[in-house]
Amino acid sequence: MKNDTIRSMKLETHQTKDINDGHVNGSLTVVWRDWDNILEVTPQMVYVSSVNPGEIKGPHLHTKRDSYFICITGTVVFIAKDLQGKYHEIESGENNPTLVQIPKNHPSAHINIGNKIASVLTLASPAWKPNDNEMQNLTFDDYDWSKWKKFRSI
């Protein structure tokens, strides 16, 4: 089955340089190029969401949408449950550019483990429509949420 595995991919990062004297002025991280063939599903929508420090988004699952996530500012941990019931914890952040693949019908959540607002870039397919009814909120009752208590404000 295409795109049925939770996985993470370290992303290619390059230093950028000043055009006048060549000093390093930042970096560029490649998230997706049409010729790389790292994404199993071609994105039809790209969006950015934010997560406040210590907050959890999810868990929920999408019944029709495949998603790829990368935290571009701050640090989050993605917690995803595979079809065998095993939890996967994958960290992604501005200092650890990791693309996380969450296939449709795989529940996931993410928690901001930093002390500033985290921004998450999402590539998804199919695109969201206002009347979509394909997301289901869930609970991970058998997951140990207490390990993240030190990051939670409540």
Solvent accessible surface area in square Angstrom, and as a share of the most:
residue,aa,sasa,rsa
1,M,190,0.85
2,K,147,0.62
3,N,8,0.04
4,D,53,0.27
5,T,75,0.43
6,I,12,0.06
7,R,71,0.26
8,S,54,0.35
9,M,24,0.10
10,K,147,0.62
11,L,20,0.10
12,E,74,0.33
13,T,67,0.39
14,H,87,0.39
15,Q,126,0.56
16,T,46,0.27
17,K,121,0.51
18,D,34,0.18
19,I,171,0.87
20,N,134,0.69
21,D,107,0.55
22,G,36,0.34
23,H,98,0.44
24,V,73,0.42
25,N,91,0.46
26,G,35,0.34
27,S,76,0.49
28,L,93,0.46
29,T,47,0.27
30,V,22,0.13
31,V,29,0.17
32,W,98,0.34
33,R,66,0.24
34,D,113,0.58
35,W,169,0.59
36,D,36,0.19
37,N,133,0.68
38,I,56,0.28
39,L,21,0.10
40,E,62,0.28
41,V,31,0.18
42,T,93,0.54
43,P,20,0.13
44,Q,121,0.54
45,M,47,0.21
46,V,92,0.53
47,Y,70,0.27
48,V,88,0.50
49,S,31,0.20
50,S,58,0.38
51,V,1,0.01
52,N,81,0.41
53,P,50,0.31
54,G,1,0.01
55,E,65,0.29
56,I,41,0.21
57,K,78,0.33
58,G,36,0.35
59,P,16,0.10
60,H,42,0.19
61,L,25,0.12
62,H,27,0.12
63,T,42,0.24
64,K,131,0.56
65,R,14,0.05
66,D,12,0.06
67,S,4,0.03
68,Y,3,0.01
69,F,23,0.09
70,I,4,0.02
71,C,1,0.01
72,I,71,0.36
73,T,58,0.34
74,G,6,0.05
75,T,35,0.20
76,V,0,0.00
77,V,6,0.03
78,F,2,0.01
79,I,0,0.00
80,A,0,0.00
81,K,47,0.20
82,D,25,0.13
83,L,115,0.57
84,Q,157,0.70
85,G,34,0.33
86,K,127,0.54
87,Y,45,0.17
88,H,46,0.21
89,E,80,0.36
90,I,25,0.13
91,E,80,0.36
92,S,0,0.00
93,G,2,0.02
94,E,80,0.36
95,N,144,0.74
96,N,40,0.20
97,P,31,0.20
98,T,4,0.02
99,L,0,0.00
100,V,0,0.00
101,Q,0,0.00
102,I,10,0.05
103,P,2,0.02
104,K,85,0.36
105,N,68,0.35
106,H,7,0.03
107,P,17,0.11
108,S,13,0.08
109,A,1,0.01
110,H,15,0.07
111,I,0,0.00
112,N,0,0.00
113,I,30,0.15
114,G,28,0.27
115,N,142,0.73
116,K,100,0.42
117,I,99,0.50
118,A,0,0.00
119,S,24,0.16
120,V,0,0.00
121,L,32,0.16
122,T,1,0.00
123,L,8,0.04
124,A,1,0.01
125,S,10,0.06
126,P,56,0.35
127,A,34,0.26
128,W,129,0.45
129,K,125,0.53
130,P,109,0.68
131,N,144,0.74
132,D,57,0.30
133,N,152,0.78
134,E,12,0.06
135,M,93,0.42
136,Q,91,0.40
137,N,119,0.61
138,L,65,0.32
139,T,98,0.57
140,F,8,0.03
141,D,132,0.68
142,D,102,0.53
143,Y,22,0.08
144,D,78,0.40
145,W,68,0.24
146,S,76,0.49
147,K,87,0.37
148,W,26,0.09
149,K,145,0.61
150,K,163,0.69
151,F,63,0.26
152,R,64,0.23
153,S,93,0.60
154,I,160,0.81
